[in-house]
Amino acid sequence: MENFNEEIGSELANITPVPTVPAGIYSENHSLLDDVADGHTVGIPQDASNQSRAFLMLEDAGWITLNPDANPGLLTMADVEDNPHNLDIQTMDSATIPRSLADLDWGVIPGSISYASGVDTELQHFQESLRPELILQAVVRAEDADSEWANAVVDAYNSEEFHEFLAEENSDEYWFVPEEITPPQ
């Protein structure tokens, strides 16, 4: 949202964090994260926020190092300082990565895409640790942030019904649920 506001000149405001599925590194062709080898192809999302997440995950996996002065929300190939495996990192539309896994050594798939595409969770070999700046938010125009309907959205995420739904549907903790979303007392 902050990047969008800066790039577009808009005035959006977040009203509540929302559950999200963390991104992961997937492979149909390799069994272990340690199977990474020289010249492997890695498909990553082309959109700015998910591309940044992908680069951070590749660093967390120990595959690359990033410039410590780079903006973690706007990472690109130019921010890769070391690529010891000479990975062939290819940006692509997020929605095509699950369908391209057979042709890639590895694919970094955003959580919403892995969930929507039904990609086999057994193919996930690494899952991101969500950084605070990457937790999804319900966003509205700044002038609507305190509106009745925006407050109703916040109340819905904190409702008993929503927490009952989460307890039933998230038994494997596939979704990350921010601690700010709290059930009624």
N, C-alpha and C positions, 0 to 999 in steps of 0.2 A: 504494500500500500504506500509506504513512504517513497519507494522508488517510483511508483506510478505517479504519485502526487508531484514529485520533483520533475519527472520526465514530461508529464502532460500539463502540469500547472493546475491540477485540480485540487479540490479540498475535500478529501474523503477522511472519514474518522472510523476507527474500529469501535464496536460496541460490546463485543464479547469474543473471547476465544472459542473455537469450536473443535470437536474431535476431528482427528485426521489420521490417515494411515501413513506411517513413515515410508519414505522411499527405500528401495533396496537395490542391491547388485544381484542380478540374476544371470544364470547360464544354463543352457540346454546341453552345452558341449563340455563342460568341466564340472567336476564333483566337489572340489574344494577351492576356497579363495586362494590358497597357496599354489594352485595350479597356474596362476598367472605367469606368462612367459613373454619373452622378447617378441615384440611385434603384434601381440594380440590386439584384436579390434574391440573397441568399447563404444557402444552407442550411448549417447547422453542426450537429454532434452535440449532443444534449441532455444526455448524461451528463457529469458534472463534469470528469473528466480529459480526455476528447476535446474538450469544449467549450473548456477552457483551451488545449489545443493549437491549436484553430482560431483563437482570438483572437490567440495568439502568431504564427501564420502570417499572419493578416491584417495584423498589425503589421509583420512581416518583409517582406511584399509591398509595404508602403508605403501601404496602404489606410486604416488607422486608427492612432491612437496610444492607448496604454494608460497608466493611472495607474502611475507608476514604483514607488509604494509598495504596489501590489496584490500579493497572493499569486499567483505564476505558476502554481500548481497548482490554484487555485480561482477562475479568472477568470469574470466574468459581464458582461452588458451594462452594469452599473453601473460597471465598471472602464474603459469606453471613454471617453477624454477628448476625442478628436476623431474625427469621422467625416466628412471633407471631401466624400465622394461621396454622403453621405446614404444609405448602403447600408441596405437593408431586410434585416437579419440575422434569419433565422428558425431557431429551434432545432427539431430534428426527430430522430426515431430514426435512428441511424447507418445502419441497414440499408435505410432508405427513400431515402436521398440518391442512390445510383446510379440507382434507378428514377425519381427525380424530376428528373434533370438536364435533361430536355427542357422542364420547367416552371420551371426556375430559370435565372438568368443564370450563377450559379457555385455549386459545391458543394464543401465541404471534407469529404473522405472519409478516414476513418482507414485506415491501410494494410491492416489485416486485412480490412476490409470491401471495399476496392478489389480485393484479391487474391481473396477468396472470391466476390465478385460477378462477377469477370471483366471489370470495366469496362475499356474500351479505354485503354491507357496513352498513346495519342496525344491523348487529351482532357485529360491532365494538363498544366497550364501553370505550376505551381509546386510544389516539394516542400520539406517542412520540413527544417530542419537539426535533427536530434534533440538536444535538450538532455539532459545527463546524468540529470536527474531524471525524464525521460520514457522512458528505455530500459526495455523490458519486462524483467521479472524472473520467474523461477520462485519461487513463494512457498509457504511451508508454515507450519503453526502453529509458533510459536517453540520449543515443547518438542520438535519433531521435526527442528529444523534440523541437528542433528548425528547423526541416525539413519542406520542403514546404507542404507535405501532412499533417503533424501535425498542421501547421498553418491554413490549409484549414479546418480542423475539428473545430478548435477554431472559425474561421470565420463563419462557418455554425451555430454554437450555438448562435452567436451574429447577425445573419442575420435577415433582415426584414421578410423573408419567415418563418423562424422558430418561430419568435414572433407572427406572424399571426396564425400559427398553434397552438401555446400555447393558444392564446386568444380564439380560437374556441374550442379546445379540453379540456382545463383546466378551464372551466367556474365555476366549483364547487371547484376549488383550491385543487383538489385531489392530484396533484403533488406539491411538494415543489420546487420552482424555485429559485436558489441562486441569490442573487442580483448582483453577478459578471457577470452574463449573461445579457448583456445589448443590447437593440436594437440599430441599427445605428441611428446616430443623423442627 
